[in-house]
């Protein structure tokens, strides 16, 4: 599977900036935003506000990873399985 890097302009906390992410990550962020009843801009702003270090693109990728890992852990708990400690642990930005 090949995903090209796409640079997009987005408004974060009222200012316009550009972010480069693979298309698969843009799609995942949109899905997460829709699932939370938020706009893409609102979701990215909340991720940016919580960012401790690293660049925004990396933080967005890690956020998507954490979201999907948490979904898997929740699905496993719902089935009565015990998710591994690493599945529920949040990723740290570089």
Residue pairs with C-beta under 8 A, 6 or more apart in sequence:
1 24
3 22
3 23
3 24
3 25
4 22
4 23
5 20
5 21
5 22
5 23
6 20
6 21
6 22
6 23
6 26
7 18
7 19
7 20
8 18
8 19
8 20
8 21
8 26
9 16
9 17
9 18
10 16
10 17
10 18
10 19
10 40
10 41
10 44
11 17
11 41
12 41
12 44
12 45
12 48
13 45
13 48
13 49
17 56
19 44
19 56
19 57
19 60
20 57
21 29
21 57
21 60
21 61
25 60
25 61
25 64
28 64
28 67
28 68
29 40
29 43
29 44
29 60
29 63
29 64
30 40
32 43
32 63
32 64
32 67
33 39
33 40
33 42
33 43
36 43
38 46
44 56
44 60
47 56
47 59
47 60
47 63
48 56
48 59
51 59
51 93
52 93
53 93
53 94
54 93
54 94
58 93
58 94
59 93
62 90
62 91
62 92
62 93
65 91
66 90
66 91
69 87
69 88
69 91
70 88
72 83
72 87
73 83
73 87
73 88
76 82
76 83
76 87
77 83
